[in-house]
Amino acid sequence: MKIIADNKILLVFSLILTLFSACDSQVEIILTGDVLLDRGLRPTVEKFGTEYVFKDVSKVFKEADFVLINLEGPITDTISPVNKKYIFRFDSKTAEGLRKSGVTHCLLANNHTVDQGYSGLRNTIKNLEKAGLKYSGIGRNKEERLKPIILEKNGIEIAVFNCCLLKIENWISNDNNLNITAEDFTSLEAAVQNFKSKNPKTYILCVLHWGYEFRDKPEFFQRIQAQRLISAGADIIIGHHPHVVQTMELINSKLVVYSLGNFVFDQKTPKGRKAQIAKLNFSKDSIKYELIDIDIQKNCPKIKN
């Protein structure tokens, strides 16, 4: 009887472990909009450090498996600005502060990563790697730039394509030099389709820097692009750049968030001080999402009560 009882206990214990394992088989990813650590943020960062900027959201960051931010500028101590209207530069020490705040990945495919030229791009990569941060949206040739990064946990894989679909002011792309991913839409679409055909069980997340600034709704051409990416194999699309939160929609039951708005930013308009965090939970057979409202107070993000 004792052996039977012990076996029953082992069976129950095994079932409990299996149940917990099943509940645990998911991947949580957080995405934010634009993160600016210059201009109006510079005095705060210099006085209190980068971690201070994220103090009201770092708990949510650290609870997630992966945290992807749109880094709206190069991390470099070298001043080598290109000829643009708005030019940003973040000090090298900010990279470590991002990691300590819970950030795991910096998305670089936007119109400000190039603000300090090629030396700024090289230093950004060096400083991110030194701080132990991963990155996407940059590469030394077209093939490398359109290759997604793979996020994996619990046997679940998510391929992240990060692309800037904007024309960048006074910047001439060199296909055979280090550059951000600012390829034409057709190339992005083909890359998504090709990857999905070879990796049908891997989720595809497209993070796009696109659209027009300060508009509440996406343009018609963006909606067409979103439909084409979903048809090509994308499972979810998250966007930013307009500096305001835009509408979202479901295309074939798949989420498209056209703009999360700002996140860490110094704009003073009421709409520019509203933002969202995209919280995505991937399991083996579904994606659940939550859009968390953010108030930007004194240029820093705070979860809305």
C-alpha positions in Angstrom: 0.0 0.0 0.0 2.8 2.4 0.8 4.3 1.8 -2.7 0.9 2.5 -4.3 0.5 5.6 -2.2 3.9 6.9 -3.1 3.2 6.3 -6.8 0.0 8.2 -6.6 1.8 11.1 -4.9 4.5 11.1 -7.6 1.7 11.0 -10.3 -0.1 14.0 -8.7 3.2 15.9 -8.4 4.1 15.1 -12.0 0.7 16.4 -13.1 1.1 19.6 -11.1 4.5 20.2 -12.7 3.1 19.6 -16.1 0.3 22.1 -15.4 2.7 24.7 -14.2 5.0 24.1 -17.2 2.0 24.5 -19.6 1.0 27.8 -17.9 4.6 28.9 -18.1 5.0 28.2 -21.9 4.6 31.7 -23.1 6.8 34.6 -24.0 6.1 38.2 -22.9 7.4 41.1 -25.0 7.1 44.8 -24.2 7.4 47.4 -26.9 7.5 51.2 -26.5 7.5 54.2 -28.8 10.2 56.8 -29.2 12.9 57.1 -26.5 14.8 60.4 -26.5 17.6 61.0 -24.1 18.8 64.4 -25.4 17.4 68.0 -25.7 14.9 68.4 -23.0 15.9 65.1 -21.4 19.6 65.8 -21.2 19.5 67.9 -18.0 17.5 65.1 -16.2 19.8 62.3 -17.5 22.9 64.2 -16.5 21.6 65.1 -13.1 19.8 61.9 -12.1 20.9 59.2 -14.6 19.1 57.2 -17.2 17.5 54.8 -14.7 15.6 57.8 -13.1 13.9 58.4 -16.4 12.4 54.8 -16.4 11.8 54.5 -12.7 8.0 54.4 -13.0 8.0 51.7 -15.7 11.0 49.6 -14.8 9.0 47.1 -12.7 6.8 46.3 -15.8 10.0 46.1 -17.9 11.7 43.6 -15.6 8.6 41.4 -15.4 8.8 40.8 -19.1 11.0 38.4 -21.0 12.0 41.0 -23.6 11.7 44.8 -23.7 12.1 46.5 -27.1 12.4 50.3 -27.3 12.7 52.5 -30.3 16.0 54.3 -29.5 15.5 57.7 -31.1 19.2 58.6 -31.5 22.8 57.3 -31.5 24.7 56.5 -28.4 28.1 58.1 -28.9 30.4 60.6 -27.2 31.8 61.7 -30.6 30.1 64.8 -31.9 29.9 64.5 -35.7 26.4 65.7 -36.7 24.9 65.4 -40.2 23.2 68.3 -41.8 19.6 68.0 -40.4 17.1 70.2 -38.7 16.8 68.0 -35.6 20.0 66.3 -34.4 20.2 64.1 -31.3 23.1 62.3 -29.5 23.0 60.2 -26.3 26.1 59.9 -24.0 27.7 56.5 -23.9 26.8 55.9 -20.3 23.1 55.9 -21.1 23.4 52.3 -22.6 24.2 50.8 -19.1 21.3 52.8 -17.7 18.9 51.3 -20.3 20.0 47.8 -19.4 19.6 48.4 -15.6 16.1 49.8 -16.3 15.1 46.5 -17.8 15.5 47.2 -21.5 16.8 44.1 -23.4 16.7 45.3 -27.1 17.1 48.7 -28.8 15.4 49.1 -32.2 17.5 51.3 -34.4 15.5 51.6 -37.6 14.4 55.2 -37.4 15.3 58.6 -38.8 17.5 59.7 -35.9 20.0 56.8 -35.4 22.1 58.4 -38.2 22.2 61.8 -36.6 25.9 61.6 -35.9 26.9 59.9 -39.2 28.7 56.6 -39.7 30.9 57.1 -36.6 27.8 57.5 -34.6 26.4 54.3 -36.0 29.6 52.4 -35.2 29.8 53.8 -31.6 26.1 53.0 -31.0 26.8 49.3 -31.8 29.9 49.3 -29.7 28.2 50.9 -26.7 25.1 48.7 -26.8 27.3 45.6 -27.0 29.5 46.8 -24.1 26.3 47.3 -22.0 25.0 43.8 -22.9 22.1 45.1 -25.0 20.8 43.5 -28.2 19.7 45.5 -31.2 18.0 45.3 -34.5 17.3 47.5 -37.5 20.9 47.9 -38.7 23.4 46.0 -40.8 26.4 46.1 -43.2 24.4 45.2 -46.3 20.9 44.7 -47.4 20.7 41.0 -46.6 22.0 41.6 -43.1 19.6 44.6 -42.5 16.5 42.6 -43.6 17.5 39.6 -41.4 15.2 39.4 -38.3 16.4 38.9 -34.8 15.0 35.8 -33.1 13.5 36.0 -29.6 13.2 32.5 -28.1 11.9 31.1 -24.8 10.0 28.0 -23.8 10.3 26.6 -27.3 8.5 29.6 -28.7 10.2 31.7 -31.4 9.4 35.3 -32.5 11.2 36.8 -35.5 11.4 40.6 -35.2 11.7 42.7 -38.4 12.6 46.3 -37.7 12.4 48.7 -40.6 12.2 52.5 -41.2 9.8 53.3 -44.0 10.7 57.0 -44.2 12.9 59.1 -46.4 15.7 60.3 -44.1 16.7 63.9 -44.4 20.2 64.5 -45.9 21.2 60.9 -45.6 22.4 58.8 -48.6 22.2 55.1 -48.0 25.3 53.0 -48.9 24.2 49.4 -49.5 27.7 48.1 -48.6 28.3 50.1 -45.4 26.9 50.0 -41.9 23.4 51.5 -42.1 20.0 51.4 -40.6 17.3 49.2 -42.1 15.5 51.7 -44.3 14.8 49.4 -47.3 11.9 49.8 -49.7 8.6 48.3 -48.6 8.7 45.7 -51.4 12.0 44.3 -50.1 10.6 44.1 -46.6 7.5 42.4 -47.8 9.6 39.8 -49.7 11.8 39.2 -46.7 8.8 38.5 -44.4 7.3 36.2 -47.0 10.5 34.3 -47.6 11.2 33.9 -43.8 7.6 32.7 -43.1 7.8 30.1 -46.0 10.9 28.6 -44.4 9.8 29.0 -40.7 6.0 28.5 -40.6 5.9 27.9 -36.9 7.8 31.0 -36.0 5.8 34.1 -35.1 6.7 37.3 -37.1 6.6 40.7 -35.4 7.1 43.7 -37.7 8.1 46.9 -35.9 7.9 49.9 -38.3 9.0 53.5 -38.1 6.4 55.0 -40.5 3.6 57.4 -41.2 3.3 61.2 -40.7 3.9 63.2 -37.6 1.1 64.5 -35.4 -1.8 62.8 -37.2 -4.3 60.8 -35.2 -4.9 58.2 -37.9 -2.7 56.2 -40.3 -2.6 57.0 -44.0 -4.4 54.9 -46.5 -1.1 53.6 -47.9 -0.1 52.4 -44.5 -3.2 50.3 -44.1 -2.5 48.8 -47.5 1.1 48.1 -46.4 -0.2 46.5 -43.2 -2.6 44.2 -45.2 0.3 43.2 -47.5 2.6 42.4 -44.6 -0.1 40.3 -42.9 -0.7 38.4 -46.2 3.1 37.9 -46.4 3.2 36.2 -43.0 3.4 38.9 -40.3 1.5 38.0 -37.2 1.5 41.4 -35.6 2.6 44.9 -36.5 3.7 47.7 -34.1 4.5 51.2 -35.3 5.9 54.5 -34.2 7.2 57.9 -35.4 4.0 60.1 -35.5 4.7 61.2 -31.9 1.0 60.6 -31.1 -1.1 57.5 -30.4 -2.9 56.4 -33.5 -5.8 54.0 -34.1 -5.3 50.3 -34.2 -7.1 47.6 -36.1 -7.3 43.8 -36.6 -6.5 42.5 -40.1 -7.5 38.8 -40.5 -7.6 38.7 -36.7 -4.0 40.0 -36.4 -3.2 43.2 -34.5 -1.9 46.3 -36.2 -0.9 49.2 -33.9 -0.1 52.1 -36.2 1.6 54.3 -33.6 2.4 53.9 -29.9 3.2 57.6 -29.7 6.1 58.9 -27.7 7.5 57.2 -24.6 10.5 59.2 -23.3 10.1 62.6 -24.9 10.0 66.3 -24.3 7.1 67.5 -26.5 4.7 69.8 -24.7 1.4 69.2 -26.7 -1.3 67.2 -24.8 -1.4 64.5 -27.5 2.4 64.3 -27.5 2.3 63.5 -23.8 0.1 60.5 -24.2 1.6 57.1 -25.1 1.1 53.4 -25.0 3.1 50.3 -24.1 2.3 47.2 -26.2 2.4 44.1 -23.9 2.4 40.9 -26.0 2.1 37.4 -24.7 3.0 34.6 -27.2 2.0 31.0 -26.5 2.4 28.1 -28.9 -1.0 28.7 -30.5 -2.1 32.3 -29.8 -1.0 35.9 -29.2 -2.6 37.9 -26.4 -2.1 41.6 -26.2 -2.7 44.6 -23.9 -2.1 48.2 -24.7 -1.1 50.1 -21.5 -1.8 53.8 -21.4 1.1 56.0 -20.4 1.2 59.7 -19.3 4.5 61.5 -20.0 5.2 63.7 -17.0 8.2 65.9 -16.9 9.3 64.1 -20.1 9.3 60.7 -18.3 6.8 57.8 -18.8 4.3 57.0 -16.0 1.7 54.2 -16.2 -1.8 55.8 -16.2 -3.9 54.9 -13.1 
